[in-house]
Amino acid sequence: MVALRSRRLEGLFGVRLDAVSHTQIAALKTNAVSESYDLEFKGELYGGNDKAKRDLAGDVAALANTAGGVLLLGVAEDDQARATELPGVALSDAEVLRIRNIVADQVHPLPTFDVKQIEDPDKPGHGILMIAVPRSPSAPHGVLVNEGLRYPRRNGASIIYLMEAEVAAAYQDRFARRQSRHDDLLRYERDLIGRLDVSDQTYVVVTLVPDLSGDFTLDTKALRAFQQETRDKDLLVIPRGAYVRHVTVGSRRLMAHGGSEPAMAKWIACELHQSGAGTFAALAANRTDLARPGQVDENTTVSRIEDEDLVLDIWSGLRLLARHARDRAAAGGTATVRVTIVPVNTDLPAELRHPRGHANFGGSLGTHQVTESPQATSVFDIDDLAEDGPGLIAAASILAAGLIQHFGYPETLQMTTDGVIRTKYWSSQRYGPGVQQWATQANVDMTDDTVD
């Protein structure tokens, strides 16, 4: 399910919403719980006529436009809006699909929501449909009525529609939220970059800000759990020896890095905020490393970045930050993500290379060096980034291409925007076996195709 978090509803059910059972819904009747701004009961499924479809769309949009919440289909109410019976409804994947299609057709823009089938253990195929709707960062959401849009919101247990001035104010709030997320992206990125040792290393930096913030308790227990997860661990999806050595806390954030000095981050680093936002940095080029073919001598004034390292850094950062947002801070929905390469300037330009072929010395990609830090920004679903699967690969491909194109090369070679891994573009000795093993476990398609 979508990561809908509500302390009020979780207190009501006694569990997180994604773990609600039929027994816990039955307790609503026992306790005579009433509908509220975030809880709606329906004794039966929405019908198939136009009015019923508008009702479904309006109920979902109203929750998204207010504080989020759940619709429970199969729970009847009395004249005081209290849960009185659980007649239940027929459960089927077809009905779930119908609900999704109705909302997609009639609510603009489409909000994030999910539908969970909760079976009655005494009646197989029968039970409760829970429609979970988080508060939306893209509000206001309009419902199509007579070829025009109306904007509902919850007012206690009922629905009202916004007046024209209220709609205008809601759009202003949407734009302000977007600007705030952009400002947060730059601030969090700047904070971590300020701690990186860039004297001889160049980094890929990934920053993620959820569109709807989460939260977690930052205390000794949380720090100890974070230390167990990260200390002496390689945080990359395909390990290459980037181990974390220091783990600590900062202001409203967990912090880890691989350097030998506590205050200066090196090799790999992350800062994970209580809001669910976070920043990750991993080595893209060691400018004094003579041991690796294709690198330059210790007096170099150029960062030579291998495309495989760049892609792996983005891939790893996306997964780590999304799992923090979803699993630790319970942030859901979409997130804005920015990637960049630092340091890059006129005194220290960067060029893109590949390590494959040419007697293992690789070659150049693109047409030119860059003299300003390349960056790319996009929006993705947090669940897609947190799970090992095609969605994560597609997102990594999109963001990597956004950086690679700054060098004059058109696309990411190692993976596609359809979530497929191209095996020919991973070095057989360095990354190839690990990539193929990961893809098999994650049910991600692989291809031997090459880019013409």
WOTAJO-V369238 format. One record per residue. N is the residue number from 1. RES is the residue in three letters. OMEGA is omega in whole degrees, 0 to 359 (999 if undefined). D_LAST is the distance of its C-alpha to the last C-alpha in Angstrom with 2 decimals. Layout:
n->(N	N)
res->(RES	RES)
omega->(OMEGA	OMEGA)
d_last->(D_LAST	D_LAST)
This chain:
n->(1	2	3	4	5	6	7	8	9	10	11	12	13	14	15	16	17	18	19	20	21	22	23	24	25	26	27	28	29	30	31	32	33	34	35	36	37	38	39	40	41	42	43	44	45	46	47	48	49	50	51	52	53	54	55	56	57	58	59	60	61	62	63	64	65	66	67	68	69	70	71	72	73	74	75	76	77	78	79	80	81	82	83	84	85	86	87	88	89	90	91	92	93	94	95	96	97	98	99	100	101	102	103	104	105	106	107	108	109	110	111	112	113	114	115	116	117	118	119	120	121	122	123	124	125	126	127	128	129	130	131	132	133	134	135	136	137	138	139	140	141	142	143	144	145	146	147	148	149	150	151	152	153	154	155	156	157	158	159	160	161	162	163	164	165	166	167	168	169	170	171	172	173	174	175	176	177	178	179	180	181	182	183	184	185	186	187	188	189	190	191	192	193	194	195	196	197	198	199	200	201	202	203	204	205	206	207	208	209	210	211	212	213	214	215	216	217	218	219	220	221	222	223	224	225	226	227	228	229	230	231	232	233	234	235	236	237	238	239	240	241	242	243	244	245	246	247	248	249	250	251	252	253	254	255	256	257	258	259	260	261	262	263	264	265	266	267	268	269	270	271	272	273	274	275	276	277	278	279	280	281	282	283	284	285	286	287	288	289	290	291	292	293	294	295	296	297	298	299	300	301	302	303	304	305	306	307	308	309	310	311	312	313	314	315	316	317	318	319	320	321	322	323	324	325	326	327	328	329	330	331	332	333	334	335	336	337	338	339	340	341	342	343	344	345	346	347	348	349	350	351	352	353	354	355	356	357	358	359	360	361	362	363	364	365	366	367	368	369	370	371	372	373	374	375	376	377	378	379	380	381	382	383	384	385	386	387	388	389	390	391	392	393	394	395	396	397	398	399	400	401	402	403	404	405	406	407	408	409	410	411	412	413	414	415	416	417	418	419	420	421	422	423	424	425	426	427	428	429	430	431	432	433	434	435	436	437	438	439	440	441	442	443	444	445	446	447	448	449	450	451	452)
res->(MET	VAL	ALA	LEU	ARG	SER	ARG	ARG	LEU	GLU	GLY	LEU	PHE	GLY	VAL	ARG	LEU	ASP	ALA	VAL	SER	HIS	THR	GLN	ILE	ALA	ALA	LEU	LYS	THR	ASN	ALA	VAL	SER	GLU	SER	TYR	ASP	LEU	GLU	PHE	LYS	GLY	GLU	LEU	TYR	GLY	GLY	ASN	ASP	LYS	ALA	LYS	ARG	ASP	LEU	ALA	GLY	ASP	VAL	ALA	ALA	LEU	ALA	ASN	THR	ALA	GLY	GLY	VAL	LEU	LEU	LEU	GLY	VAL	ALA	GLU	ASP	ASP	GLN	ALA	ARG	ALA	THR	GLU	LEU	PRO	GLY	VAL	ALA	LEU	SER	ASP	ALA	GLU	VAL	LEU	ARG	ILE	ARG	ASN	ILE	VAL	ALA	ASP	GLN	VAL	HIS	PRO	LEU	PRO	THR	PHE	ASP	VAL	LYS	GLN	ILE	GLU	ASP	PRO	ASP	LYS	PRO	GLY	HIS	GLY	ILE	LEU	MET	ILE	ALA	VAL	PRO	ARG	SER	PRO	SER	ALA	PRO	HIS	GLY	VAL	LEU	VAL	ASN	GLU	GLY	LEU	ARG	TYR	PRO	ARG	ARG	ASN	GLY	ALA	SER	ILE	ILE	TYR	LEU	MET	GLU	ALA	GLU	VAL	ALA	ALA	ALA	TYR	GLN	ASP	ARG	PHE	ALA	ARG	ARG	GLN	SER	ARG	HIS	ASP	ASP	LEU	LEU	ARG	TYR	GLU	ARG	ASP	LEU	ILE	GLY	ARG	LEU	ASP	VAL	SER	ASP	GLN	THR	TYR	VAL	VAL	VAL	THR	LEU	VAL	PRO	ASP	LEU	SER	GLY	ASP	PHE	THR	LEU	ASP	THR	LYS	ALA	LEU	ARG	ALA	PHE	GLN	GLN	GLU	THR	ARG	ASP	LYS	ASP	LEU	LEU	VAL	ILE	PRO	ARG	GLY	ALA	TYR	VAL	ARG	HIS	VAL	THR	VAL	GLY	SER	ARG	ARG	LEU	MET	ALA	HIS	GLY	GLY	SER	GLU	PRO	ALA	MET	ALA	LYS	TRP	ILE	ALA	CYS	GLU	LEU	HIS	GLN	SER	GLY	ALA	GLY	THR	PHE	ALA	ALA	LEU	ALA	ALA	ASN	ARG	THR	ASP	LEU	ALA	ARG	PRO	GLY	GLN	VAL	ASP	GLU	ASN	THR	THR	VAL	SER	ARG	ILE	GLU	ASP	GLU	ASP	LEU	VAL	LEU	ASP	ILE	TRP	SER	GLY	LEU	ARG	LEU	LEU	ALA	ARG	HIS	ALA	ARG	ASP	ARG	ALA	ALA	ALA	GLY	GLY	THR	ALA	THR	VAL	ARG	VAL	THR	ILE	VAL	PRO	VAL	ASN	THR	ASP	LEU	PRO	ALA	GLU	LEU	ARG	HIS	PRO	ARG	GLY	HIS	ALA	ASN	PHE	GLY	GLY	SER	LEU	GLY	THR	HIS	GLN	VAL	THR	GLU	SER	PRO	GLN	ALA	THR	SER	VAL	PHE	ASP	ILE	ASP	ASP	LEU	ALA	GLU	ASP	GLY	PRO	GLY	LEU	ILE	ALA	ALA	ALA	SER	ILE	LEU	ALA	ALA	GLY	LEU	ILE	GLN	HIS	PHE	GLY	TYR	PRO	GLU	THR	LEU	GLN	MET	THR	THR	ASP	GLY	VAL	ILE	ARG	THR	LYS	TYR	TRP	SER	SER	GLN	ARG	TYR	GLY	PRO	GLY	VAL	GLN	GLN	TRP	ALA	THR	GLN	ALA	ASN	VAL	ASP	MET	THR	ASP	ASP	THR	VAL	ASP)
omega->(172	184	176	177	177	180	180	180	178	174	180	181	182	180	171	186	180	180	182	180	178	179	181	174	178	179	176	177	180	183	179	181	182	170	179	181	182	183	183	178	172	183	183	178	173	181	184	180	185	181	180	178	177	178	178	181	181	179	179	181	181	177	180	182	184	184	186	178	183	169	180	179	185	176	181	183	175	183	174	176	177	178	183	181	175	179	181	178	176	181	177	175	179	179	177	179	179	179	180	182	179	181	180	182	193	180	184	349	183	177	172	175	178	180	181	176	182	188	172	184	180	182	180	181	183	179	185	169	177	174	184	185	175	170	190	173	181	177	11	176	181	177	182	178	180	177	173	181	170	191	182	169	181	172	191	181	181	181	172	179	183	171	184	180	179	176	179	180	179	177	176	178	179	181	179	178	178	179	179	179	177	179	178	178	182	182	181	177	181	180	182	179	179	180	183	172	183	182	178	182	176	190	161	181	179	180	182	175	178	177	172	185	171	178	170	180	179	181	182	179	179	179	180	178	179	177	179	181	193	187	182	177	172	186	181	179	173	188	173	175	179	188	176	180	183	178	182	176	170	179	178	180	169	186	177	175	188	182	179	179	184	187	185	183	181	177	182	183	172	172	187	189	180	180	186	174	178	178	183	177	177	183	174	178	173	190	178	182	180	188	185	178	177	177	186	185	189	179	185	173	179	171	178	189	177	186	180	178	180	181	180	179	180	178	183	181	179	183	182	183	180	178	174	182	185	192	181	185	178	173	183	178	183	179	173	185	177	175	179	176	180	351	173	179	183	178	180	178	178	174	183	181	171	184	190	176	179	180	177	176	175	181	184	171	180	187	188	170	174	183	172	182	176	179	177	182	176	181	181	173	184	180	179	181	186	183	173	182	183	181	178	180	180	180	178	179	181	182	178	178	178	175	184	182	175	180	180	176	194	189	175	183	189	182	184	178	172	178	179	179	175	187	184	187	171	181	187	182	188	186	190	182	180	179	181	178	179	183	179	181	184	182	177	181	176	178	174	180	176	179	182	999)
d_last->(40.19	39.48	41.12	44.25	46.91	50.46	53.36	55.77	54.12	53.44	57.13	58.05	56.12	56.59	52.92	49.48	48.45	45.62	48.32	50.95	52.63	54.87	57.91	57.12	56.72	60.04	61.65	61.07	63.71	66.04	65.87	66.05	63.04	62.60	59.60	58.50	55.96	53.31	54.61	55.00	56.51	55.96	58.04	55.62	52.12	51.21	52.00	49.88	51.60	50.44	52.92	51.92	48.24	49.21	51.32	48.44	46.15	49.01	49.86	46.31	45.91	49.36	48.61	45.31	47.22	50.02	49.85	47.80	49.49	49.64	50.71	52.46	52.64	55.48	57.93	60.90	62.94	66.54	67.92	67.51	63.77	64.45	62.68	65.21	63.55	60.35	60.07	56.38	53.75	51.74	48.51	45.31	41.55	41.96	44.33	42.05	39.24	41.77	42.82	39.28	38.60	41.90	41.30	37.75	39.17	42.22	41.65	39.75	37.92	37.36	39.01	38.09	40.30	40.53	42.75	44.37	46.39	49.52	51.35	55.14	55.93	58.87	56.96	53.64	51.22	53.33	53.36	52.12	48.93	48.23	46.07	45.20	44.34	43.80	45.04	42.17	40.91	39.71	43.25	44.74	43.42	44.83	45.85	45.51	49.07	49.83	46.52	47.28	46.66	49.41	49.07	50.99	51.99	54.31	57.92	59.40	59.12	58.66	56.07	56.59	54.43	53.62	55.37	53.50	54.35	53.25	49.87	49.42	50.43	47.97	45.08	46.30	46.33	42.71	41.60	43.80	42.27	38.75	39.98	41.72	38.61	36.74	39.69	39.73	36.06	36.77	40.06	38.87	35.91	38.34	40.82	38.49	36.98	40.59	41.17	38.16	38.81	36.35	38.17	35.47	32.92	30.20	29.52	27.31	29.85	29.55	32.38	33.20	36.10	37.06	37.95	41.12	42.65	43.97	46.54	47.79	50.88	50.32	53.09	53.80	52.58	49.20	48.87	49.76	47.23	44.52	45.63	45.34	41.82	40.50	42.73	41.38	38.28	34.61	33.33	29.61	27.91	26.84	29.80	29.58	33.28	33.61	37.10	39.37	42.74	44.52	45.06	47.38	48.01	48.01	49.28	48.15	45.21	44.29	42.78	41.13	39.51	39.02	41.04	44.33	46.24	47.01	46.56	43.33	40.04	37.60	34.47	34.29	36.38	37.01	39.65	40.27	42.59	45.21	43.67	40.53	38.53	37.07	35.07	33.08	31.97	30.21	29.52	26.24	27.40	30.63	31.41	34.08	32.45	32.57	31.89	28.14	25.88	24.15	26.96	29.49	33.25	35.82	36.41	32.94	32.69	28.96	27.32	24.26	22.47	20.03	17.42	18.55	22.11	21.44	19.83	22.63	25.27	24.32	24.04	27.44	29.11	28.31	29.78	32.80	33.74	33.34	35.50	38.07	38.15	38.43	40.40	42.60	43.18	42.74	40.69	38.87	36.72	33.97	33.37	32.03	29.74	28.94	26.91	27.30	27.21	30.60	32.10	30.13	32.16	32.81	34.60	31.93	28.42	25.34	21.99	18.90	17.92	16.32	18.48	16.14	16.44	18.43	21.59	21.23	21.61	18.13	16.92	16.54	14.19	14.77	17.05	20.52	23.11	24.72	28.52	29.19	28.49	25.32	26.02	24.72	26.96	26.68	28.94	28.58	30.98	32.71	32.84	29.05	28.76	31.71	30.64	28.15	25.75	22.74	24.39	24.50	20.86	19.86	22.24	21.08	17.46	18.84	21.15	18.89	16.45	19.67	20.42	17.06	16.82	20.14	18.57	16.16	12.96	11.80	11.61	12.87	10.74	13.71	14.47	13.87	16.36	17.37	18.76	16.51	15.97	12.88	14.91	12.59	12.82	16.62	18.66	20.44	23.82	23.95	22.47	20.75	23.97	25.28	22.22	22.24	26.00	25.88	23.36	25.63	28.70	27.27	25.95	22.45	19.73	17.26	14.07	12.47	9.10	6.22	3.78	0.00)
